[in-house]
Structures are given as C-alpha cells and as structure tokens.
Amino acid sequence: LGASFADWFGVSRARGGLALGPGPVCLVLGALILALVVYLARTKLDVPLESQSLEPRPRLDVHAGGAKNSSAIPSGSRNETPEP
C-alpha cells in the first residue's frame, strides 16, 4: 500500500500521478519514518508495561502453611519425593 502511494506521488500527471518526482517523495517519506522512529524511541509508547509482559508469572501453590512459590512448574511434573 505504501509503495502505491509513493508511486502516485512520484509519477507524471500523464500516468495519473502528482508528478512530484521520486527524489522528493523518497526524502519526505524517509523523514516521516525517521520522525516516527525517534518519537517512539523517546516516548516508549511501543514498549508494553510490566503488567502486560509475555513472560509467565510464577505460580503460587497454596499449602496448609501458606503460599509457596513453585517457579511456574506444574505440580505433576516436579519430583515430589522427599529427600532422606
């Protein structure tokens, strides 16, 4: 879609464009892309909050003695055998 708009801005009026030329179109679109990258780098609006992180949270197993952190390992997959 972006290339279609760039072509429309750049090609001659005889071909249905705006006849701005490929050089100015390239410079303007490059400047817009650079401005967007700088804006996002400074504001960090594209970085998710900690609460929206994709990393799994540790699971809490509740035992008689209270909550215990099980490091997000399902209870059926860890070694439940007590040590001697």
Backbone as CSV, one residue per row, in Angstrom:
resi,resn,N_x,N_y,N_z,CA_x,CA_y,CA_z,C_x,C_y,C_z
1,LEU,0.835,-1.194,0.000,0.000,0.000,0.000,0.874,1.249,0.000
2,GLY,1.943,1.240,0.783,2.823,2.404,0.844,3.499,2.681,-0.480
3,ALA,3.904,1.616,-1.196,4.542,1.801,-2.498,3.556,2.377,-3.505
4,SER,2.295,2.023,-3.388,1.284,2.573,-4.298,1.141,4.071,-4.101
5,PHE,1.128,4.520,-2.860,1.052,5.958,-2.598,2.317,6.671,-3.062
6,ALA,3.470,6.062,-2.842,4.719,6.667,-3.286,4.738,6.791,-4.804
7,ASP,4.274,5.764,-5.497,4.198,5.843,-6.961,3.233,6.931,-7.410
8,TRP,2.101,7.032,-6.747,1.110,8.047,-7.106,1.679,9.457,-6.925
9,PHE,2.401,9.674,-5.831,3.026,10.979,-5.616,4.118,11.261,-6.640
10,GLY,4.860,10.242,-7.049,6.056,10.452,-7.850,5.887,10.439,-9.354
11,VAL,4.918,9.679,-9.894,4.822,9.553,-11.353,4.173,10.778,-11.988
12,SER,4.339,10.881,-13.310,3.842,12.059,-14.045,2.315,12.123,-14.036
13,ARG,1.807,13.314,-14.328,0.353,13.506,-14.383,-0.253,12.708,-15.538
14,ALA,0.508,12.507,-16.602,0.013,11.730,-17.742,-0.264,10.282,-17.334
15,ARG,0.454,9.798,-16.338,0.256,8.425,-15.844,-0.662,8.377,-14.631
16,GLY,-1.254,9.516,-14.254,-2.224,9.556,-13.160,-1.643,9.916,-11.815
17,GLY,-0.396,10.402,-11.776,0.238,10.752,-10.516,0.216,12.245,-10.238
18,LEU,0.931,12.641,-9.226,1.020,14.056,-8.848,2.281,14.734,-9.381
19,ALA,3.169,13.984,-10.007,4.384,14.500,-10.650,5.317,15.227,-9.683
20,LEU,5.467,14.709,-8.484,6.401,15.319,-7.532,7.826,14.799,-7.734
21,GLY,7.980,13.690,-8.422,9.299,13.115,-8.678,9.697,12.136,-7.591
22,PRO,10.540,11.153,-7.930,10.911,10.130,-6.953,11.839,10.648,-5.845
23,GLY,12.684,11.614,-6.143,13.607,12.146,-5.134,12.891,12.798,-3.957
24,PRO,12.039,13.806,-4.220,11.315,14.441,-3.107,10.411,13.477,-2.339
25,VAL,9.778,12.551,-3.063,8.910,11.574,-2.387,9.734,10.719,-1.444
26,CYS,10.905,10.273,-1.906,11.784,9.449,-1.077,12.252,10.218,0.159
27,LEU,12.632,11.475,-0.014,13.101,12.280,1.115,11.991,12.529,2.138
28,VAL,10.799,12.857,1.661,9.687,13.142,2.581,9.285,11.880,3.341
29,LEU,9.136,10.760,2.627,8.740,9.532,3.318,9.838,9.041,4.258
30,GLY,11.094,9.204,3.877,12.209,8.843,4.761,12.211,9.686,6.024
31,ALA,11.939,10.995,5.870,11.880,11.889,7.028,10.717,11.507,7.948
32,LEU,9.582,11.123,7.367,8.434,10.701,8.191,8.743,9.424,8.970
33,ILE,9.398,8.478,8.316,9.765,7.237,9.003,10.751,7.522,10.129
34,LEU,11.752,8.343,9.857,12.735,8.706,10.886,12.063,9.420,12.057
35,ALA,11.141,10.329,11.778,10.433,11.049,12.840,9.620,10.084,13.705
36,LEU,8.987,9.098,13.080,8.208,8.125,13.842,9.103,7.264,14.726
37,VAL,10.247,6.849,14.207,11.178,6.036,14.998,11.715,6.833,16.187
38,VAL,12.091,8.085,15.968,12.594,8.929,17.060,11.501,9.150,18.102
39,TYR,10.290,9.417,17.656,9.168,9.630,18.574,8.935,8.404,19.450
40,LEU,8.891,7.227,18.848,8.666,6.010,19.626,9.845,5.695,20.540
41,ALA,11.063,6.004,20.103,12.234,5.758,20.945,12.226,6.658,22.185
42,ARG,11.758,7.869,22.038,11.740,8.797,23.184,10.570,8.559,24.117
43,THR,9.386,8.307,23.559,8.199,8.154,24.401,8.018,6.733,24.918
44,LYS,8.612,5.742,24.228,8.492,4.330,24.577,7.026,3.867,24.617
45,LEU,6.191,4.457,23.754,4.786,4.060,23.685,4.604,2.671,23.106
46,ASP,5.618,2.156,22.423,5.518,0.837,21.826,6.015,-0.270,22.751
47,VAL,6.493,0.076,23.949,7.005,-0.903,24.906,5.882,-1.258,25.873
48,PRO,5.562,-2.555,26.024,4.482,-2.934,26.942,4.865,-2.670,28.397
49,LEU,3.861,-2.401,29.201,4.072,-2.225,30.635,4.463,-3.554,31.251
50,GLU,5.019,-3.526,32.456,5.399,-4.773,33.136,4.193,-5.686,33.329
51,SER,3.029,-5.118,33.577,1.838,-5.928,33.789,1.364,-6.590,32.501
52,GLN,1.847,-6.122,31.338,1.465,-6.691,30.060,2.569,-7.570,29.488
53,SER,3.542,-7.922,30.294,4.678,-8.719,29.834,4.226,-10.101,29.397
54,LEU,4.921,-10.679,28.419,4.587,-12.004,27.928,5.262,-13.115,28.724
55,GLU,6.136,-12.764,29.655,6.817,-13.771,30.463,5.836,-14.372,31.461
56,PRO,5.892,-15.689,31.665,4.966,-16.311,32.615,5.276,-15.875,34.048
57,ARG,4.221,-15.658,34.790,4.390,-15.306,36.197,4.557,-16.571,37.011
58,PRO,5.293,-16.518,38.118,5.410,-17.696,38.987,4.039,-18.083,39.522
59,ARG,3.780,-19.386,39.537,2.515,-19.894,40.051,2.608,-20.042,41.553
60,LEU,1.549,-19.748,42.247,1.519,-19.900,43.692,0.734,-21.148,44.061
61,ASP,1.381,-22.071,44.764,0.700,-23.239,45.302,0.349,-22.940,46.752
62,VAL,-0.895,-23.148,47.108,-1.319,-22.870,48.469,-1.297,-24.181,49.253
63,HIS,-0.505,-24.203,50.318,-0.399,-25.364,51.201,-0.964,-24.963,52.557
64,ALA,-1.007,-25.901,53.458,-1.539,-25.629,54.797,-0.747,-24.529,55.497
65,GLY,0.531,-24.433,55.178,1.370,-23.438,55.828,1.357,-22.078,55.168
66,GLY,0.585,-21.896,54.099,0.548,-20.612,53.412,0.930,-20.773,51.952
67,ALA,1.226,-19.656,51.293,1.555,-19.680,49.869,3.023,-20.006,49.674
68,LYS,3.296,-20.788,48.644,4.668,-21.150,48.329,4.897,-20.942,46.839
69,ASN,5.993,-20.332,46.472,6.323,-20.106,45.083,6.847,-21.397,44.480
70,SER,6.229,-21.841,43.370,6.654,-23.093,42.753,7.374,-22.872,41.432
71,SER,7.809,-21.665,41.141,8.569,-21.326,39.938,7.863,-21.719,38.657
72,ALA,6.572,-21.617,38.615,5.749,-21.855,37.431,5.880,-23.261,36.876
73,ILE,6.220,-24.252,37.711,6.301,-25.646,37.283,5.026,-26.335,37.741
74,PRO,4.302,-26.981,36.826,3.087,-27.685,37.246,3.404,-28.746,38.288
75,SER,2.513,-28.932,39.244,2.797,-29.823,40.372,3.010,-31.267,39.940
76,GLY,2.409,-31.726,38.847,2.574,-33.098,38.414,3.920,-33.364,37.752
77,SER,4.682,-32.334,37.390,5.913,-32.553,36.642,7.166,-32.423,37.500
78,ARG,7.063,-32.022,38.731,8.291,-31.914,39.526,8.404,-33.117,40.458
79,ASN,9.584,-33.341,40.912,9.865,-34.502,41.775,9.267,-34.242,43.154
80,GLU,8.268,-35.018,43.522,7.573,-34.845,44.790,8.143,-35.752,45.879
81,THR,9.200,-36.506,45.571,9.766,-37.444,46.533,10.565,-36.690,47.592
82,PRO,10.250,-36.903,48.881,11.018,-36.199,49.931,12.456,-36.728,49.985
83,GLU,13.347,-35.858,50.352,14.755,-36.263,50.491,14.956,-37.011,51.802
84,PRO,15.856,-38.034,51.824,16.082,-38.812,53.070,16.811,-38.026,54.120
